[in-house]
């Protein structure tokens, strides 16, 4: 392990907190966050990663979590109900449980890329662990984790062994708000265990080969949460397929493997589309004619679809999988309107009887709102939606609390309105 020896140890002292009645009710009900505005009193100034103990009005123990003085989420709750010791044994037990819940995926030889730890939803708030073959990517979303990093990495290795997960390399990824680790020589893309990957890591998804840039790629290197939706597109694919916001080509490759004759991948990132082409090449023996007729288009999704519409191009399957349009609550209304505009553009490009797929990864936009936006878009362009199917999270991205859900997808058959 290459963790610096001068990383601070978790403080032996604990903070004592009193929080508002509403926050107390939510924590007791399983919510993993305590916001700064909910704190009534704290016993002392704390440092990132200090253990914060929440007490009730009768001075009874309620919960314990990680203190993050630089975040609006001031406490990330680890445990509630009765007092607990937060140490290596605690981390091992929590990580082993998370990995055991993925036993079906772990046992599937056709899929070697999946999420082993889904943050708050696996009772490890602010911590994500994604596996790509034998490379584990550990991503931190809070400074509160850095004093516990040595214990957590050791516990990850132990838990992997206990659950039959083979890990040879561990890479550290940091969200943009995590900065304190740089003081200790750790930065986004640091390798903690094993050799530094000198090329993208290859892994399997439902029998298809993909590559992940685990050192600098988006998220941890690949968007694992769409695996099941991509498999459904593979089942439905035929003729011409348009993949909008294609990123690294997950839907594109599945459509080609499913029997599409031509696939067009659209994204604003030239680098992502280069990876999409590489992923298509990795599966040359599976994608047939579509691999030879895979076209990438660098451009804004709205502009590209508008141009295709003016040229009266039509596709048998259209997939629209945009990034989050609502990172803040004030963005929500604009996001819903953007989904409506995308739906109108996309639906107008589908041949009669073809398939339309649209996703949202905005936690502030639920399934009802996405469905309403797609239906509104269909009205705008005079289309009927038949056989509508809605999907949510895959098994390795469980939802453990209301705000833990973010991924919603609509599949529909498209017919003329008149």
C-alpha positions as CSV (number, residue, x, y, z in Angstrom):
1,X,0.0,0.0,0.0
2,X,1.3,3.5,-0.9
3,X,-0.7,5.6,1.5
4,X,1.5,8.3,3.1
5,X,2.6,7.6,6.6
6,X,1.8,11.1,7.8
7,X,-2.0,10.8,7.2
8,X,-3.7,12.0,10.4
9,X,-5.2,9.3,12.6
10,X,-8.9,9.5,13.5
11,X,-9.3,11.7,16.6
12,X,-9.9,9.8,19.8
13,X,-12.1,12.7,20.9
14,X,-15.7,12.9,19.7
15,X,-18.0,15.8,19.1
16,X,-21.3,15.9,20.9
17,X,-24.1,17.4,18.8
18,X,-27.7,18.5,19.5
19,X,-29.8,18.9,16.4
20,X,-33.3,20.2,15.6
21,X,-36.4,18.1,16.3
22,X,-37.0,17.7,12.6
23,X,-33.5,16.6,11.9
24,X,-33.6,14.2,14.8
25,X,-36.7,12.6,13.4
26,X,-35.1,12.2,10.0
27,X,-31.9,10.7,11.4
28,X,-33.9,8.2,13.5
29,X,-35.8,7.4,10.3
30,X,-32.7,6.5,8.4
31,X,-31.6,9.7,6.7
32,X,-27.8,9.8,6.3
33,X,-27.2,13.6,6.4
34,X,-27.3,16.3,9.0
35,X,-27.1,19.8,7.5
36,X,-25.3,22.7,9.1
37,X,-28.6,24.6,9.5
38,X,-30.0,21.7,11.6
39,X,-27.3,21.8,14.3
40,X,-28.3,23.5,17.5
41,X,-25.1,23.0,19.4
42,X,-21.7,21.3,19.1
43,X,-19.3,20.6,22.0
44,X,-16.2,21.8,20.2
45,X,-14.6,22.8,17.0
46,X,-14.0,19.7,14.9
47,X,-11.7,18.6,12.1
48,X,-12.6,16.7,9.0
49,X,-13.3,13.1,9.8
50,X,-13.9,13.6,13.5
51,X,-16.6,11.4,14.9
52,X,-19.7,13.3,15.7
53,X,-22.2,11.8,18.2
54,X,-25.8,13.0,18.0
55,X,-27.7,13.0,21.2
56,X,-31.5,13.3,21.8
57,X,-33.3,15.6,24.1
58,X,-32.8,13.2,27.0
59,X,-29.1,12.9,26.3
60,X,-29.5,9.5,24.8
61,X,-27.4,8.2,22.0
62,X,-29.1,8.6,18.6
63,X,-26.4,8.2,15.9
64,X,-22.7,8.7,15.0
65,X,-21.2,10.0,11.8
66,X,-18.3,11.7,10.2
67,X,-17.8,15.5,10.7
68,X,-17.1,17.7,7.7
69,X,-16.8,21.4,8.7
70,X,-16.4,22.6,5.1
71,X,-19.6,21.0,3.7
72,X,-23.2,22.1,4.1
73,X,-23.7,18.3,4.9
74,X,-22.0,18.7,8.3
75,X,-22.4,15.1,9.4
76,X,-22.6,12.0,7.3
77,X,-24.3,9.4,9.5
78,X,-22.6,6.0,9.7
79,X,-24.6,4.2,12.5
80,X,-27.7,4.8,14.5
81,X,-29.6,3.1,17.3
82,X,-27.0,2.1,19.9
83,X,-23.3,3.2,20.5
84,X,-20.7,1.7,18.2
85,X,-16.9,1.8,17.8
86,X,-15.9,3.1,14.4
87,X,-12.6,1.2,13.7
88,X,-11.2,-1.3,11.2
89,X,-13.7,-4.0,12.3
90,X,-16.6,-1.6,11.7
91,X,-15.4,-0.8,8.2
92,X,-14.8,-4.5,7.3
93,X,-18.2,-5.5,8.4
94,X,-19.9,-2.6,6.5
95,X,-17.9,-3.3,3.4
96,X,-18.4,-7.0,3.5
97,X,-22.1,-6.5,3.8
98,X,-22.1,-4.2,0.8
99,X,-20.2,-6.6,-1.4
100,X,-22.2,-9.6,-0.3
101,X,-25.3,-7.8,-1.6
102,X,-23.7,-8.0,-5.0
103,X,-23.2,-11.7,-4.9
104,X,-25.2,-12.4,-8.1
105,X,-23.1,-9.9,-10.1
106,X,-19.8,-11.1,-8.5
107,X,-20.7,-14.7,-9.6
108,X,-21.6,-13.7,-13.2
109,X,-18.5,-14.3,-15.4
110,X,-20.1,-12.2,-18.2
111,X,-20.0,-9.0,-16.1
112,X,-16.8,-7.9,-14.4
113,X,-17.6,-4.2,-14.0
114,X,-20.1,-3.1,-11.2
115,X,-20.5,-0.9,-8.2
116,X,-19.5,-2.6,-4.9
117,X,-20.3,0.4,-2.6
118,X,-23.0,2.9,-3.4
119,X,-22.3,5.6,-0.8
120,X,-25.1,6.6,1.5
121,X,-27.3,3.8,0.1
122,X,-24.8,1.2,1.5
123,X,-24.5,3.1,4.8
124,X,-21.1,4.5,3.8
125,X,-22.0,8.1,3.0
126,X,-19.7,9.9,0.6
127,X,-17.8,6.7,-0.4
128,X,-18.1,4.9,-3.7
129,X,-16.2,1.8,-4.8
130,X,-16.5,0.5,-8.4
131,X,-14.8,-2.6,-9.7
132,X,-13.4,-2.9,-13.2
133,X,-12.1,-6.5,-13.6
134,X,-9.4,-6.6,-10.9
135,X,-9.1,-2.8,-10.5
136,X,-11.1,-1.2,-7.7
137,X,-11.7,2.6,-7.9
138,X,-12.4,4.2,-4.5
139,X,-14.0,7.6,-4.9
140,X,-14.3,10.1,-2.0
141,X,-17.0,12.8,-2.0
142,X,-16.0,14.3,1.4
143,X,-12.9,15.4,3.2
144,X,-14.3,13.6,6.2
145,X,-12.9,10.3,4.8
146,X,-9.3,11.2,4.7
147,X,-8.3,10.4,8.4
148,X,-10.0,7.0,7.9
149,X,-8.5,6.2,4.5
150,X,-5.8,3.8,5.7
151,X,-8.3,1.7,7.7
152,X,-10.9,1.8,4.9
153,X,-8.4,0.7,2.2
154,X,-7.2,-2.2,4.4
155,X,-10.9,-3.1,5.1
156,X,-11.7,-3.0,1.4
157,X,-8.9,-5.6,0.7
158,X,-10.2,-7.8,3.5
159,X,-13.8,-7.5,2.5
160,X,-13.0,-8.3,-1.1
161,X,-11.1,-11.5,-0.1
162,X,-14.0,-12.5,2.2
163,X,-16.6,-12.1,-0.6
164,X,-14.6,-13.6,-3.4
165,X,-13.8,-10.4,-5.2
166,X,-10.4,-10.3,-6.8
167,X,-8.7,-6.9,-6.3
168,X,-5.1,-6.4,-7.5
169,X,-5.1,-2.6,-7.9
170,X,-6.8,0.2,-5.9
171,X,-7.1,3.7,-7.4
172,X,-8.2,6.7,-5.5
173,X,-10.5,9.3,-7.2
174,X,-11.5,12.5,-5.5
175,X,-14.6,14.7,-6.2
176,X,-13.8,18.3,-6.9
177,X,-14.8,19.4,-3.4
178,X,-12.2,17.0,-1.8
179,X,-8.9,18.8,-1.5
180,X,-7.2,18.2,1.9
181,X,-5.6,14.9,0.7
182,X,-3.4,16.8,-1.7
183,X,-1.6,18.1,1.4
184,X,-0.4,14.6,1.9
185,X,0.6,13.9,-1.6
186,X,-2.6,12.1,-2.7
187,X,-4.5,13.5,-5.6
188,X,-7.2,12.4,-8.0
189,X,-5.9,9.2,-9.8
190,X,-3.4,8.2,-7.1
191,X,-2.7,4.4,-7.0
192,X,-3.0,3.0,-3.5
193,X,-2.4,-0.7,-4.1
194,X,-0.7,-2.4,-7.0
195,X,0.8,-1.0,-10.2
196,X,-0.3,2.3,-11.7
197,X,-2.5,1.5,-14.7
198,X,-0.6,2.5,-17.9
199,X,-3.7,2.0,-20.2
200,X,-7.4,1.8,-19.9
201,X,-8.7,-1.1,-17.9
202,X,-10.8,-3.7,-19.9
203,X,-13.8,-5.3,-18.3
204,X,-17.0,-7.1,-19.3
205,X,-20.6,-6.0,-19.3
206,X,-23.1,-8.6,-20.2
207,X,-20.4,-10.4,-22.3
208,X,-19.3,-7.2,-24.1
209,X,-15.9,-5.7,-23.6
210,X,-15.5,-2.0,-22.5
211,X,-12.6,0.1,-21.4
212,X,-12.4,2.4,-18.4
213,X,-10.0,5.3,-17.8
214,X,-9.8,4.7,-14.1
215,X,-7.3,7.5,-13.6
216,X,-9.0,10.4,-15.3
217,X,-12.3,9.3,-16.8
218,X,-15.7,10.7,-15.8
219,X,-17.0,9.4,-12.5
220,X,-14.8,6.4,-11.9
221,X,-14.2,5.6,-15.6
222,X,-17.5,4.3,-16.8
223,X,-21.2,4.9,-16.1
224,X,-22.1,1.5,-14.6
225,X,-25.6,2.4,-13.6
226,X,-27.1,2.0,-17.1
227,X,-25.9,-1.6,-17.6
228,X,-29.5,-3.1,-17.4
229,X,-31.0,-0.4,-19.7
230,X,-28.2,-1.0,-22.2
231,X,-29.0,-4.7,-22.2
232,X,-32.6,-3.9,-23.0
233,X,-31.6,-1.7,-25.9
234,X,-29.5,-4.6,-27.1
235,X,-32.7,-6.7,-27.2
236,X,-34.7,-4.0,-29.0
237,X,-32.1,-2.8,-31.5
238,X,-32.6,-3.0,-35.2
239,X,-32.0,-0.9,-38.3
240,X,-30.6,2.6,-37.7
241,X,-29.8,3.6,-34.1
242,X,-29.1,7.1,-32.8
243,X,-27.3,7.4,-29.5
244,X,-27.5,11.0,-28.1
245,X,-25.2,12.0,-25.3
246,X,-23.4,8.8,-26.2
247,X,-20.4,9.4,-23.9
248,X,-18.2,6.3,-24.2
249,X,-20.7,4.4,-26.3
250,X,-22.3,2.0,-23.8
251,X,-25.7,2.1,-25.6
252,X,-24.1,2.3,-29.0
253,X,-22.1,-0.9,-28.6
254,X,-25.1,-2.8,-27.1
255,X,-27.3,-1.6,-30.0
256,X,-24.6,-2.8,-32.5
257,X,-24.4,-6.2,-30.7
258,X,-28.1,-6.5,-30.8
259,X,-28.4,-6.4,-34.6
260,X,-28.4,-2.7,-35.6
261,X,-27.3,-2.1,-39.1
262,X,-26.0,1.4,-38.4
263,X,-25.2,3.3,-35.2
264,X,-24.6,7.0,-34.8
265,X,-23.1,8.3,-31.6
266,X,-23.5,12.0,-30.7
267,X,-21.6,13.7,-27.9
268,X,-20.0,17.1,-27.2
269,X,-16.7,15.4,-26.0
270,X,-14.4,14.3,-28.8
271,X,-12.4,12.3,-26.2
272,X,-15.5,10.4,-25.1
273,X,-16.4,9.5,-28.6
274,X,-12.8,8.3,-29.2
275,X,-13.4,5.8,-26.4
276,X,-16.8,4.9,-27.9
277,X,-15.0,4.0,-31.1
278,X,-12.4,2.0,-29.1
279,X,-15.2,0.1,-27.3
280,X,-16.8,-0.7,-30.7
281,X,-13.5,-2.1,-31.9
282,X,-13.1,-4.2,-28.7
283,X,-16.3,-6.0,-29.8
284,X,-15.5,-6.3,-33.5
285,X,-16.5,-10.0,-33.4
286,X,-19.9,-9.2,-31.9
287,X,-21.1,-6.0,-33.6
288,X,-21.3,-7.1,-37.2
289,X,-22.2,-4.6,-39.8
290,X,-23.0,-1.9,-37.3
291,X,-19.3,-1.9,-36.3
292,X,-18.4,-1.0,-39.8
293,X,-21.2,1.6,-39.9
294,X,-20.5,3.3,-36.7
295,X,-20.4,7.1,-37.1
296,X,-19.5,9.6,-34.4
297,X,-20.7,13.1,-34.4
298,X,-19.1,15.8,-32.2
299,X,-21.6,18.4,-31.3
300,X,-24.3,19.8,-29.0
301,X,-27.2,17.4,-28.8
302,X,-29.9,20.0,-29.4
303,X,-28.1,21.3,-32.4
304,X,-27.4,17.9,-33.9
305,X,-30.9,16.6,-33.4
306,X,-32.3,19.8,-34.8
307,X,-30.2,19.4,-37.9
308,X,-31.2,15.7,-38.3
309,X,-34.8,16.8,-38.0
310,X,-34.4,19.4,-40.7
311,X,-32.8,16.8,-43.0
312,X,-35.8,14.5,-42.3
313,X,-33.5,11.6,-41.1
314,X,-35.2,8.8,-39.2
315,X,-34.0,6.1,-36.9
316,X,-35.5,2.8,-35.7
317,X,-34.2,3.4,-32.2
318,X,-33.3,6.8,-30.6
319,X,-31.6,6.9,-27.2
320,X,-31.3,10.2,-25.2
321,X,-29.3,9.9,-22.0
322,X,-28.2,13.4,-20.9
323,X,-26.1,14.4,-17.9
324,X,-27.8,15.8,-14.8
325,X,-29.6,19.0,-15.7
326,X,-30.6,19.8,-12.1
327,X,-27.5,19.8,-9.8
328,X,-29.4,22.4,-7.6
329,X,-33.0,22.8,-6.7
330,X,-33.3,26.0,-8.5
331,X,-32.3,24.2,-11.7
332,X,-35.2,21.8,-11.5
333,X,-37.8,23.7,-13.6
334,X,-35.2,24.3,-16.4
335,X,-34.2,20.6,-16.3
336,X,-37.8,19.5,-16.9
337,X,-38.2,21.9,-19.8
338,X,-34.9,20.7,-21.3
339,X,-36.2,17.1,-21.0
340,X,-39.3,18.1,-22.8
341,X,-37.4,19.8,-25.6
342,X,-35.1,16.7,-26.0
343,X,-38.1,14.4,-26.1
344,X,-39.7,16.5,-28.9
345,X,-36.6,16.4,-31.0
346,X,-35.8,12.8,-30.3
347,X,-39.4,11.5,-30.9
348,X,-39.6,13.3,-34.2
349,X,-36.6,11.3,-35.4
350,X,-38.1,7.9,-34.7
351,X,-39.7,5.9,-37.5
352,X,-43.4,4.8,-36.9
353,X,-43.2,1.7,-34.7
354,X,-39.7,2.5,-33.6
355,X,-38.4,2.8,-30.1
356,X,-37.6,5.9,-28.0
357,X,-35.5,5.8,-24.9
358,X,-34.9,8.8,-22.6
359,X,-33.2,8.9,-19.2
360,X,-32.7,11.4,-16.4
361,X,-29.9,11.1,-13.8
362,X,-31.2,14.2,-11.9
363,X,-32.2,13.2,-8.3
364,X,-34.5,16.3,-8.2
365,X,-36.5,15.0,-11.2
366,X,-38.5,11.9,-10.4
367,X,-40.1,9.4,-12.7
368,X,-43.5,11.2,-12.7
369,X,-41.8,14.3,-13.9
370,X,-39.6,12.6,-16.5
371,X,-42.7,10.7,-17.9
372,X,-44.7,14.0,-18.0
373,X,-41.8,15.7,-19.9
374,X,-41.6,12.9,-22.5
375,X,-45.4,12.9,-22.9
376,X,-45.4,16.7,-23.3
377,X,-42.6,16.4,-25.9
378,X,-44.7,13.8,-27.8
379,X,-47.7,16.2,-27.9
380,X,-45.4,18.9,-29.2
381,X,-44.5,16.8,-32.3
382,X,-47.8,14.9,-32.5
383,X,-46.6,11.4,-31.6
384,X,-48.3,8.6,-29.6
385,X,-46.4,6.6,-27.0
386,X,-47.3,2.9,-26.8
387,X,-46.1,0.1,-24.6
388,X,-44.4,2.5,-22.2
389,X,-41.9,0.9,-19.8
390,X,-40.2,2.6,-16.9
391,X,-37.0,1.5,-15.2
392,X,-34.9,2.7,-12.3
393,X,-31.8,1.6,-10.5
394,X,-29.9,-1.6,-11.1
395,X,-29.2,-4.0,-8.2
396,X,-25.7,-2.6,-7.5
397,X,-27.0,0.9,-7.2
398,X,-29.6,0.4,-4.4
399,X,-31.7,3.2,-3.0
400,X,-31.4,3.5,0.7
401,X,-33.2,6.8,1.4
402,X,-35.5,9.1,-0.7
403,X,-32.8,11.4,-2.1
404,X,-30.7,8.3,-2.9
405,X,-32.7,7.7,-6.1
406,X,-31.7,9.6,-9.2
407,X,-31.8,7.3,-12.3
408,X,-35.1,7.1,-14.2
409,X,-35.7,5.9,-17.8
410,X,-38.6,5.7,-20.1
411,X,-38.9,3.2,-23.0
412,X,-41.7,3.6,-25.5
413,X,-42.9,2.5,-29.0
414,X,-43.6,5.6,-31.1
415,X,-46.5,6.0,-33.5
416,X,-47.9,9.0,-35.5
417,X,-50.4,11.0,-33.6
418,X,-53.0,11.0,-36.3
